[in-house]
Amino acid sequence: MITIDIQRNENNEIISFTTSGHAYADEPGRDIVCAAVSTLTQTMLLGVYEVLKVKLPYKMKHGYLTCNIPEDISVEKRQQINILFETMVVGLKNIQENYCQYIDLHDKEV
């Protein structure tokens, strides 16, 4: 199962996310659930890097991706990043609706 943890601050802004695990919906290379989650999360991170030109700290390895937004980001960049993060969450929740047996998503304030 893929576990997704979205953490928000008191303003409901996403401050970090972590995805870990595998869906095992099919054999490796044919698992559309893993592919969809990986595509969404990695594309969001690429958008932050390539479009917004912001270098966020992240760690990625097989079956794992985590990213945190530092507190010292400007308000303008913070708002732009949050739009990308929220778009990612909408996509992840949509995947979960259709493949709930493979995804455990937690979206909470910390």
C-alpha positions as CSV (number, residue, x, y, z in Angstrom):
1,M,0.0,0.0,0.0
2,I,1.1,3.6,-0.7
3,T,0.9,5.8,2.3
4,I,0.7,9.6,1.7
5,D,1.1,12.1,4.5
6,I,0.2,15.7,3.9
7,Q,1.0,18.1,6.7
8,R,-0.4,21.6,7.0
9,N,0.2,24.6,9.2
10,E,-2.4,26.6,11.2
11,N,-3.2,28.6,8.0
12,N,-4.0,25.3,6.1
13,E,-0.9,25.7,3.9
14,I,0.9,22.5,3.0
15,I,4.2,22.4,4.8
16,S,5.4,18.9,3.8
17,F,4.4,15.7,2.1
18,T,5.7,12.2,2.2
19,T,4.8,9.2,0.0
20,S,6.1,5.8,0.8
21,G,5.4,2.2,-0.2
22,H,4.1,0.5,-3.3
23,A,0.5,-0.2,-4.4
24,Y,1.2,-3.7,-5.8
25,A,-1.8,-3.2,-8.1
26,D,0.1,-5.0,-10.8
27,E,3.6,-6.3,-11.5
28,P,6.4,-3.7,-11.4
29,G,6.4,-1.6,-14.6
30,R,2.7,-2.2,-15.1
31,D,1.3,-0.8,-11.9
32,I,-0.7,2.3,-12.9
33,V,-1.4,3.3,-9.3
34,C,2.3,3.6,-8.4
35,A,2.9,5.3,-11.7
36,A,0.2,7.8,-11.2
37,V,1.3,8.7,-7.6
38,S,4.9,9.0,-8.7
39,T,4.0,11.1,-11.7
40,L,2.0,13.6,-9.7
41,T,4.4,14.0,-6.9
42,Q,7.5,14.2,-9.0
43,T,5.9,16.6,-11.5
44,M,4.8,18.9,-8.7
45,L,8.4,18.9,-7.5
46,L,9.7,19.6,-11.0
47,G,7.2,22.5,-11.3
48,V,8.6,24.1,-8.1
49,Y,12.2,23.7,-9.4
50,E,11.8,24.4,-13.1
51,V,8.8,26.8,-13.2
52,L,9.0,28.7,-9.9
53,K,12.8,28.4,-9.7
54,V,12.6,27.4,-6.0
55,K,14.9,24.7,-4.6
56,L,13.0,22.8,-1.9
57,P,14.7,20.2,0.2
58,Y,13.6,16.7,-0.7
59,K,14.6,13.1,-0.4
60,M,13.8,10.5,-3.0
61,K,14.5,6.8,-3.3
62,H,12.7,3.7,-4.5
63,G,9.1,3.9,-3.2
64,Y,9.7,7.0,-1.1
65,L,9.6,10.8,-1.6
66,T,9.4,13.5,1.0
67,C,9.6,17.3,0.6
68,N,9.4,20.2,3.1
69,I,8.8,23.9,2.6
70,P,11.3,26.0,4.6
71,E,9.7,28.7,6.7
72,D,12.0,31.4,5.2
73,I,10.3,31.3,1.7
74,S,8.9,34.6,0.6
75,V,5.1,35.1,0.8
76,E,4.7,35.3,-3.0
77,K,6.7,32.1,-3.6
78,R,4.9,30.4,-0.7
79,Q,1.5,31.1,-2.3
80,Q,2.8,29.8,-5.7
81,I,4.2,26.6,-4.2
82,N,0.9,26.0,-2.3
83,I,-1.1,26.2,-5.5
84,L,1.1,23.4,-7.0
85,F,0.9,21.4,-3.8
86,E,-2.9,21.7,-3.6
87,T,-3.2,20.7,-7.2
88,M,-1.1,17.6,-6.4
89,V,-3.4,16.8,-3.4
90,V,-6.5,17.1,-5.6
91,G,-4.9,14.5,-8.0
92,L,-3.8,12.2,-5.2
93,K,-7.3,12.3,-3.6
94,N,-8.8,11.5,-7.0
95,I,-6.6,8.5,-7.4
96,Q,-7.5,7.4,-3.9
97,E,-11.2,7.6,-4.7
98,N,-10.7,5.2,-7.6
99,Y,-8.1,2.9,-6.0
100,C,-8.8,3.2,-2.3
101,Q,-7.5,-0.3,-1.6
102,Y,-4.0,0.8,-2.7
103,I,-3.7,4.2,-1.1
104,D,-3.8,5.5,2.5
105,L,-3.9,9.3,2.4
106,H,-3.6,11.5,5.5
107,D,-4.2,15.2,5.2
108,K,-3.8,16.9,8.6
109,E,-2.8,20.0,10.5
110,V,0.3,19.6,12.6
